Amino acid sequence: MRAKQAIAVILLSAATAIATLWGYNHFTTGKTYYYSQDSGKIPSNYARFFNGGKPAGGPADFVDAASAAIPATVHIKTKTLHTASNNLPKHNPFSDLFGIDPDELFGNGNGMRSMPEMASGSGVIISNDGYIVTNNHVVDGADELTVTLSNRKSFKAKVVGADPASDLAVVKIDAQGLPFLLYGNSDEVKIGQWVLAVGYPLTLETTVTAGIVSAKGRTLDINRRQSQTPVESFIQTDAAVNPGNSGGPLINTDGQLIGINSAIASPTGSYAGYSFTIPVNIVKKIVNDIMKFGTPQRAFLGISYPRDDMSDDQKKENGIKDGEGVYVLDVTPDGAAGHAGIKKGDMITKLNGIPVATGAEMVGQIATFSPGDKINVTYKRDGKELTTAIVLRNNSGTTSVIKTSVLDKLGADLQTLNKKDAAALDVKGGVVVKSVTENGLMDKSRVQEGFIILKANGEEVKTVEDFQKIIEKASGTVKLEGVFPGYEGVYTYPLRLSSGG
């Protein structure tokens, strides 16, 4: 009897299992299977994980993307001759008494001592004929540039142009048939998607790290150190980036370039969890301008707006209203926004239909346009949403092409010495350094306000035009000689031009 009961129990269990499997397949075929969460159902955008679908962006396999990026990522090594002036008068007691020229003892024959400094970063090839994008801070002030490919071939490089405001630069090597990365679209980058950072960190060979996009439209205010009109709208990722990665590519899983790695947030100077990338849509615009015009053609909306990190108390103190969008603190006279009717207190919410919630997002969008471009700006005023067409302008309030001279890169206000002061100093002419901009080339060379340039590279300087002609044909380091009114002797300064070569 017990044997019969055991057999019956086994048969009943088997029948129950078969019925359960049949019922599951019958009632769930073609349907999403939900299981309990707080609401009893998971959100619909997660359903694909439970019905056999693939996550957005495809599987996390980076082999093909890495294979595309590594040959197009280069190692940039720089050499900078930190020259220091001994600032001794040319006619000095040592020469008169002992017949010794201190330049021969302490310098290189021109009154300057050379102290070479080596540094390195990364770059990404964007054309088969050797154009490479990197960070401005990688090549700024370098006297020599060497680019090494992933196959270890090396080339001397020269700087085509640079933009401190966005921290971008274009360099060129003499080569053909190079592998290069295709541009992606940074506007389509989504928070949470997989990305790869490629470069030469910590002097290692080509290194690939993976992470996700953790935020967009970030601003760190670091480019303000090298520009009065900084452009910052970083893509933030947690892909590991260290010193040496600067200028290297950030790519998506399709192997497309979506940004140039530029900075890290770290209390130690090494990777601490977050890295920041210049979006490729900004990169494309600035690179094209540099190659076509020699300098970026930057568009301005013509408004001022609150900092993104402004506290609630500061907003209240300045009468800034909260809301979705960018609050207009003020409108520039004769600026693009003012001409289109934008007023103080308006809240800009969209540019060409793309939502902007922060100043950094707005700057990032504007940075992809040129003076003369027409865009649609959507804004809120008194609870109403309005849209108007705006023709963007340059910083001078026009739509003309901006052409910069080499003097604009020096970071100094220069004036021709007037005849009265020239007579008092018993010189034929000169150039007065009226002011020096922080972190400009003059400032980095320690040229002081009030200095009067009399010679450049041994050539006599009588006017600003004379000085410009000498600088335009020079490269590397230019020796400046001059005087300070009220002080004896001739002083020399090494002016390092960020030309590379």
C-alpha positions as CSV (number, residue, x, y, z in Angstrom):
1,M,0.0,0.0,0.0
2,R,2.8,2.4,0.8
3,A,4.5,1.7,-2.5
4,K,1.3,2.6,-4.3
5,Q,1.0,5.9,-2.4
6,A,4.6,6.8,-3.2
7,I,4.0,6.1,-6.9
8,A,0.8,8.2,-6.8
9,V,2.6,11.2,-5.2
10,I,5.4,11.0,-7.8
11,L,3.0,10.9,-10.7
12,L,1.0,13.9,-9.2
13,S,4.1,15.9,-8.8
14,A,5.2,15.3,-12.4
15,A,1.8,16.2,-13.8
16,T,1.8,19.4,-11.8
17,A,5.3,20.4,-13.1
18,I,4.3,19.7,-16.7
19,A,1.0,21.6,-16.3
20,T,3.0,24.6,-14.8
21,L,5.4,24.7,-17.7
22,W,2.6,24.4,-20.3
23,G,0.7,27.2,-18.6
24,Y,3.7,29.5,-18.4
25,N,4.5,29.1,-22.1
26,H,0.8,29.4,-23.1
27,F,0.0,32.6,-21.2
28,T,3.3,34.4,-21.5
29,T,4.2,33.8,-25.2
30,G,4.7,37.2,-26.9
31,K,4.2,39.1,-23.6
32,T,6.4,41.0,-21.2
33,Y,6.8,39.2,-17.9
34,Y,6.6,41.8,-15.1
35,Y,7.6,41.0,-11.5
36,S,6.9,42.9,-8.3
37,Q,8.5,46.2,-7.5
38,D,7.1,49.1,-5.5
39,S,4.3,49.7,-7.9
40,G,3.9,46.0,-8.8
41,K,5.3,46.5,-12.2
42,I,8.7,47.6,-13.5
43,P,8.9,50.7,-15.7
44,S,8.2,50.1,-19.3
45,N,11.6,51.2,-20.5
46,Y,13.1,48.2,-18.5
47,A,10.8,45.7,-20.1
48,R,13.3,44.8,-22.8
49,F,15.5,43.2,-20.2
50,F,12.8,40.7,-19.4
51,N,11.4,39.8,-22.8
52,G,14.7,38.9,-24.6
53,G,15.5,42.3,-26.0
54,K,19.0,43.8,-25.8
55,P,19.9,46.9,-23.8
56,A,20.2,50.2,-25.6
57,G,23.6,50.6,-27.2
58,G,24.1,46.9,-27.8
59,P,26.3,44.4,-25.9
60,A,29.2,45.6,-23.8
61,D,31.9,44.4,-26.3
62,F,34.5,47.0,-27.0
63,V,36.9,45.0,-29.3
64,D,35.9,46.6,-32.6
65,A,35.7,50.1,-31.2
66,A,39.1,49.8,-29.6
67,S,40.6,48.4,-32.8
68,A,39.4,51.4,-34.7
69,A,40.6,54.0,-32.2
70,I,44.1,52.7,-31.3
71,P,45.8,53.2,-34.7
72,A,44.3,56.8,-34.9
73,T,45.4,57.8,-31.4
74,V,48.9,59.4,-31.2
75,H,51.4,60.2,-28.5
76,I,52.5,63.8,-28.5
77,K,55.8,64.7,-26.8
78,T,56.8,68.3,-26.3
79,K,60.0,70.1,-25.5
80,T,59.9,73.6,-24.0
81,L,63.0,75.6,-23.5
82,H,62.4,77.5,-20.3
83,T,64.7,80.4,-21.0
84,A,65.5,82.8,-18.2
85,S,67.1,86.2,-18.7
86,N,70.1,87.2,-16.6
87,N,68.8,90.8,-17.0
88,L,72.4,92.2,-16.8
89,P,73.2,95.3,-18.9
90,K,75.1,94.6,-22.1
91,H,77.9,97.0,-20.9
92,N,78.6,95.6,-17.4
93,P,81.5,95.6,-14.9
94,F,82.5,92.0,-15.7
95,S,83.0,92.8,-19.4
96,D,84.8,96.1,-18.7
97,L,87.2,94.8,-16.0
98,F,87.8,91.2,-17.0
99,G,86.8,91.0,-20.7
100,I,84.3,88.3,-19.8
101,D,80.8,88.2,-21.4
102,P,78.4,86.8,-18.8
103,D,76.2,85.5,-21.7
104,E,79.0,83.1,-22.6
105,L,79.3,81.9,-19.0
106,F,75.6,81.7,-18.0
107,G,73.7,81.7,-21.3
108,N,73.5,80.7,-24.9
109,G,75.0,83.7,-26.3
110,N,71.9,85.8,-26.4
111,G,71.5,86.6,-22.7
112,M,69.3,83.6,-21.9
113,R,69.8,80.3,-20.2
114,S,68.0,77.3,-21.6
115,M,66.3,74.8,-19.3
116,P,64.5,72.2,-21.4
117,E,61.3,70.7,-20.0
118,M,59.7,67.6,-21.4
119,A,56.0,66.8,-21.3
120,S,53.6,64.6,-23.2
121,G,49.9,64.1,-24.0
122,S,47.7,62.4,-26.6
123,G,46.0,63.3,-29.9
124,V,43.6,61.9,-32.4
125,I,44.1,61.8,-36.2
126,I,41.2,63.3,-38.1
127,S,42.4,63.1,-41.7
128,N,44.6,60.7,-43.7
129,D,47.0,63.5,-44.5
130,G,48.2,64.1,-40.9
131,Y,45.9,66.6,-39.2
132,I,45.6,65.9,-35.5
133,V,43.4,67.3,-32.8
134,T,44.7,67.7,-29.2
135,N,44.4,70.0,-26.2
136,N,45.8,73.5,-26.3
137,H,47.4,72.9,-22.9
138,V,49.3,69.9,-24.4
139,V,51.1,72.1,-27.0
140,D,51.0,75.6,-25.5
141,G,54.4,77.2,-25.4
142,A,56.2,74.1,-26.8
143,D,59.3,74.7,-28.9
144,E,59.4,71.2,-30.3
145,L,56.6,68.7,-31.0
146,T,57.1,65.0,-31.8
147,V,54.2,62.8,-32.7
148,T,54.5,59.0,-32.3
149,L,52.0,56.7,-33.9
150,S,50.8,53.4,-32.4
151,N,53.2,51.6,-34.8
152,R,56.0,53.6,-33.2
153,K,56.8,55.7,-36.2
154,S,57.7,59.3,-35.1
155,F,57.3,62.6,-36.9
156,K,58.1,66.2,-36.2
157,A,54.9,68.3,-35.9
158,K,53.9,71.9,-36.1
159,V,50.9,73.7,-34.6
160,V,48.4,74.8,-37.2
161,G,46.3,76.8,-34.7
162,A,45.0,76.8,-31.2
163,D,42.0,78.0,-29.3
164,P,42.6,78.5,-25.5
165,A,38.9,79.3,-24.9
166,S,37.9,75.7,-25.6
167,D,41.4,74.2,-24.9
168,L,41.7,72.8,-28.4
169,A,44.6,72.8,-30.9
170,V,45.3,71.4,-34.4
171,V,48.8,70.0,-35.2
172,K,50.1,68.6,-38.5
173,I,52.6,65.9,-39.4
174,D,54.0,65.3,-42.9
175,A,52.4,61.9,-43.6
176,Q,49.9,60.3,-45.9
177,G,47.5,57.3,-45.8
178,L,47.0,57.5,-42.0
179,P,44.2,55.8,-40.2
180,F,41.7,58.3,-38.7
181,L,38.6,58.4,-36.6
182,L,35.2,59.4,-37.9
183,Y,33.2,62.1,-36.2
184,G,30.2,61.1,-34.2
185,N,27.4,63.4,-32.9
186,S,27.8,64.5,-29.3
187,D,24.2,65.8,-29.2
188,E,23.1,62.2,-29.5
189,V,25.2,61.0,-26.5
190,K,23.1,59.7,-23.7
191,I,23.7,59.6,-20.0
192,G,24.5,56.0,-19.1
193,Q,25.9,54.9,-22.5
194,W,29.2,53.1,-22.7
195,V,32.2,55.0,-23.8
196,L,36.0,54.4,-24.2
197,A,38.9,56.7,-23.4
198,V,42.0,56.1,-25.4
199,G,45.5,57.7,-24.9
200,Y,49.0,57.5,-23.5
201,P,48.5,58.0,-19.7
202,L,51.5,58.1,-17.3
203,T,53.9,57.5,-20.3
204,L,52.4,54.1,-20.9
205,E,51.8,52.8,-24.4
206,T,48.3,53.1,-26.0
207,T,45.7,52.4,-23.2
208,V,42.0,51.9,-23.5
209,T,39.6,52.4,-20.6
210,A,35.9,52.0,-20.4
211,G,33.1,53.7,-18.5
212,I,29.8,55.4,-19.0
213,V,28.6,58.9,-19.6
214,S,27.7,60.2,-16.1
215,A,26.6,63.7,-17.0
216,K,26.5,66.3,-19.8
217,G,26.8,70.1,-20.0
218,R,29.4,70.3,-17.1
219,T,31.4,73.4,-16.5
220,L,34.6,73.5,-14.4
221,D,35.6,77.1,-15.1
222,I,39.2,75.9,-15.8
223,N,39.4,77.5,-19.3
224,R,39.0,80.9,-17.8
225,R,42.6,80.6,-16.7
226,Q,43.6,81.0,-20.4
227,S,40.7,82.9,-21.9
228,Q,38.3,85.7,-21.0
229,T,35.6,84.0,-23.0
230,P,35.8,80.3,-22.0
231,V,33.8,77.6,-23.7
232,E,32.9,74.7,-21.4
233,S,30.1,72.2,-21.8
234,F,31.9,69.0,-20.9
235,I,30.7,65.4,-21.2
236,Q,31.4,63.8,-17.9
237,T,32.4,60.1,-17.7
238,D,33.9,57.6,-15.3
239,A,36.3,56.2,-17.9
240,A,39.7,56.3,-16.2
241,V,41.8,59.2,-17.5
242,N,45.2,60.2,-16.1
243,P,47.9,62.7,-16.9
244,G,49.0,61.9,-20.5
245,N,45.4,61.2,-21.7
246,S,44.9,64.9,-22.4
247,G,44.0,65.4,-26.1
248,G,43.1,61.8,-26.7
249,P,39.7,60.6,-28.0
250,L,36.6,59.6,-26.3
251,I,34.7,57.2,-28.5
252,N,31.3,55.4,-28.5
253,T,30.9,51.6,-29.0
254,D,30.7,52.1,-32.8
255,G,34.2,53.5,-32.7
256,Q,33.1,57.1,-33.5
257,L,34.8,60.1,-32.0
258,I,32.5,61.9,-29.6
259,G,34.9,64.1,-27.8
260,I,38.5,65.1,-26.8
261,N,39.5,64.3,-23.3
262,S,40.5,67.4,-21.5
263,A,40.4,67.3,-17.7
264,I,39.9,65.3,-14.5
265,A,38.4,66.2,-11.2
266,S,40.8,65.1,-8.6
267,P,42.2,66.2,-5.2
268,T,45.5,64.4,-6.0
269,G,46.1,65.1,-9.7
270,S,45.5,61.5,-10.7
271,Y,42.2,59.8,-11.6
272,A,39.7,59.9,-8.8
273,G,36.5,58.9,-10.6
274,Y,35.5,61.6,-13.1
275,S,36.9,62.8,-16.4
276,F,35.7,65.6,-18.7
277,T,35.6,65.7,-22.4
278,I,35.1,68.4,-25.0
279,P,32.0,67.4,-27.1
280,V,32.9,66.5,-30.7
281,N,30.3,68.9,-32.2
282,I,32.3,71.8,-30.6
283,V,35.5,70.2,-31.7
284,K,34.3,69.9,-35.4
285,K,33.3,73.6,-35.5
286,I,36.5,74.9,-34.0
287,V,38.8,72.6,-35.9
288,N,37.1,73.7,-39.2
289,D,37.5,77.4,-38.3
290,I,41.2,77.0,-37.4
291,M,41.9,75.2,-40.7
292,K,39.9,77.6,-42.8
293,F,40.5,81.0,-41.1
294,G,43.4,80.4,-38.8
295,T,41.3,81.2,-35.7
296,P,37.9,80.3,-34.3
297,Q,34.9,82.3,-35.6
298,R,33.1,82.5,-32.3
299,A,29.4,83.4,-32.1
300,F,27.8,85.2,-29.2
301,L,24.2,85.5,-28.1
302,G,24.9,88.8,-26.4
303,I,23.6,88.1,-22.9
304,S,25.0,87.5,-19.4
305,Y,23.6,84.7,-17.2
306,P,24.1,83.3,-13.7
307,R,26.8,80.8,-12.9
308,D,25.5,77.3,-12.8
309,D,26.8,76.9,-9.2
310,M,25.2,80.0,-7.8
311,S,23.5,79.4,-4.4
312,D,19.9,80.1,-3.7
313,D,20.9,83.1,-1.5
314,Q,22.9,84.6,-4.3
315,K,20.0,84.1,-6.7
316,K,17.7,85.8,-4.3
317,E,20.1,88.7,-3.8
318,N,20.3,89.2,-7.5
319,G,16.6,88.8,-8.2
320,I,17.1,85.7,-10.2
321,K,14.0,83.6,-10.7
322,D,14.1,79.8,-10.6
323,G,12.8,77.9,-13.6
324,E,13.7,75.5,-16.4
325,G,16.1,77.3,-18.6
326,V,18.8,80.0,-18.5
327,Y,17.9,83.3,-16.8
328,V,18.9,86.4,-18.7
329,L,20.8,88.7,-16.2
330,D,21.5,91.4,-18.8
331,V,21.5,92.0,-22.5
332,T,24.6,93.4,-24.3
333,P,23.9,96.7,-26.1
334,D,23.8,96.1,-29.9
335,G,24.2,92.3,-29.3
336,A,22.3,89.6,-31.2
337,A,19.8,88.9,-28.4
338,G,19.1,92.6,-27.8
339,H,18.3,93.2,-31.5
340,A,15.9,90.3,-31.5
341,G,14.0,91.6,-28.5
342,I,15.3,89.4,-25.7
343,K,15.2,91.3,-22.3
344,K,16.6,91.0,-18.8
345,G,14.5,88.6,-16.8
346,D,13.6,86.3,-19.8
347,M,14.3,82.6,-19.4
348,I,15.9,80.9,-22.4
349,T,14.6,77.4,-22.7
350,K,15.6,76.1,-26.2
351,L,18.0,76.8,-29.0
352,N,16.7,75.5,-32.4
353,G,14.3,73.3,-30.5
354,I,17.0,71.7,-28.3
355,P,16.3,72.2,-24.5
356,V,18.9,74.1,-22.5
357,A,18.7,73.9,-18.7
358,T,22.1,75.5,-17.8
359,G,24.5,78.1,-19.0
360,A,27.0,75.4,-19.9
361,E,24.5,73.7,-22.1
362,M,23.6,77.0,-23.8
363,V,27.3,77.8,-24.4
364,G,27.9,74.4,-25.8
365,Q,25.1,74.8,-28.4
366,I,26.2,78.4,-29.3
367,A,29.8,77.2,-29.8
368,T,28.7,75.1,-32.7
369,F,27.6,78.1,-34.7
370,S,29.3,81.0,-36.4
371,P,28.7,84.8,-36.6
372,G,25.9,85.4,-39.2
373,D,24.1,82.1,-38.5
374,K,20.4,82.4,-37.8
375,I,19.0,80.3,-34.9
376,N,15.6,80.1,-33.2
377,V,15.6,81.0,-29.5
378,T,12.7,79.9,-27.4
379,Y,12.2,81.8,-24.1
380,K,9.6,82.4,-21.4
381,R,8.4,85.9,-20.4
382,D,5.6,86.5,-18.0
383,G,4.5,82.9,-18.2
384,K,4.3,82.9,-22.0
385,E,6.6,80.9,-24.2
386,L,7.9,82.8,-27.2
387,T,10.2,81.9,-30.1
388,T,12.2,84.4,-32.1
389,A,14.9,84.2,-34.8
390,I,18.3,85.6,-33.9
391,V,21.3,86.3,-36.1
392,L,24.4,85.6,-34.0
393,R,27.3,88.0,-33.9
394,N,30.9,88.0,-33.0
395,N,32.5,89.7,-30.0
396,S,32.7,92.9,-31.9
397,G,29.0,93.0,-32.6
398,T,29.3,92.2,-36.3
399,T,29.0,89.1,-38.5
400,S,32.3,89.7,-40.2
401,V,35.1,87.1,-40.3
402,I,37.6,87.7,-37.5
403,K,41.2,87.7,-38.5
404,T,43.8,87.7,-35.7
405,S,47.4,88.7,-35.9
406,V,50.3,87.1,-34.1
407,L,50.2,90.0,-31.6
408,D,46.8,88.9,-30.4
409,K,48.3,85.8,-29.0
410,L,50.9,87.6,-26.9
411,G,48.4,88.7,-24.2
412,A,49.6,92.3,-23.9
413,D,48.5,95.9,-24.8
414,L,51.3,97.3,-27.0
415,Q,51.8,100.9,-28.1
416,T,54.4,102.7,-30.2
417,L,56.7,104.9,-28.0
418,N,55.8,108.5,-28.6
419,K,58.5,110.9,-29.9
420,K,58.8,112.9,-26.6
421,D,59.6,109.8,-24.5
422,A,61.9,108.4,-27.2
423,A,63.9,111.7,-27.1
424,A,64.1,111.5,-23.3
425,L,65.5,108.0,-23.5
426,D,67.7,108.9,-26.5
427,V,66.3,106.2,-28.7
428,K,64.9,106.3,-32.2
429,G,61.7,104.5,-31.2
430,G,60.3,101.4,-29.4
431,V,57.2,99.6,-28.3
432,V,55.7,100.1,-24.8
433,V,54.2,97.2,-23.0
434,K,51.2,99.0,-21.4
435,S,49.6,96.0,-19.8
436,V,50.0,92.2,-19.6
437,T,47.2,89.7,-19.5
438,E,47.5,86.9,-17.0
439,N,48.7,83.6,-18.5
440,G,49.4,85.2,-21.9
441,L,52.6,84.6,-23.7
442,M,54.1,87.8,-22.4
443,D,53.1,87.0,-18.8
444,K,54.6,83.5,-19.1
445,S,57.8,85.0,-20.3
446,R,57.7,87.4,-17.2
447,V,57.6,90.5,-19.3
448,Q,56.6,93.4,-17.0
449,E,54.3,96.3,-17.7
450,G,56.3,99.4,-18.6
451,F,59.0,97.5,-20.4
452,I,60.0,99.3,-23.7
453,I,61.0,96.9,-26.5
454,L,63.9,98.2,-28.5
455,K,65.0,95.1,-30.3
456,A,63.6,91.7,-31.2
457,N,65.9,88.9,-32.3
458,G,68.6,91.6,-32.8
459,E,66.4,93.7,-35.1
460,E,65.7,97.3,-34.2
461,V,62.0,97.9,-33.2
462,K,60.7,101.5,-33.7
463,T,56.9,100.8,-34.0
464,V,54.3,98.2,-33.2
465,E,54.2,97.4,-36.9
466,D,58.0,96.7,-36.9
467,F,57.5,94.4,-33.9
468,Q,54.7,92.5,-35.6
469,K,56.7,91.9,-38.8
470,I,59.5,90.4,-36.7
471,I,57.2,88.2,-34.7
472,E,55.3,86.9,-37.7
473,K,58.5,85.5,-39.3
474,A,59.8,84.1,-36.0
475,S,59.3,80.7,-34.4
476,G,60.4,79.1,-31.1
477,T,61.8,81.8,-28.8
478,V,62.3,85.4,-29.6
479,K,64.8,87.5,-27.7
480,L,63.4,90.8,-26.6
481,E,65.8,93.6,-25.6
482,G,64.7,96.9,-24.0
483,V,64.7,99.2,-21.1
484,F,62.7,100.3,-18.1
485,P,62.4,104.1,-17.7
486,G,64.2,105.1,-14.5
487,Y,66.4,102.0,-14.4
488,E,69.9,101.5,-15.8
489,G,70.9,98.9,-18.2
490,V,69.4,96.8,-21.0
491,Y,67.1,94.0,-20.0
492,T,66.4,90.8,-22.0
493,Y,63.4,88.6,-22.0
494,P,62.8,85.3,-23.8
495,L,59.4,85.4,-25.5
496,R,58.3,81.9,-26.3
497,L,55.9,81.6,-29.2
498,S,53.6,78.5,-29.2
499,S,54.3,77.6,-32.8
500,G,55.9,74.2,-32.4
501,G,57.8,72.7,-35.3
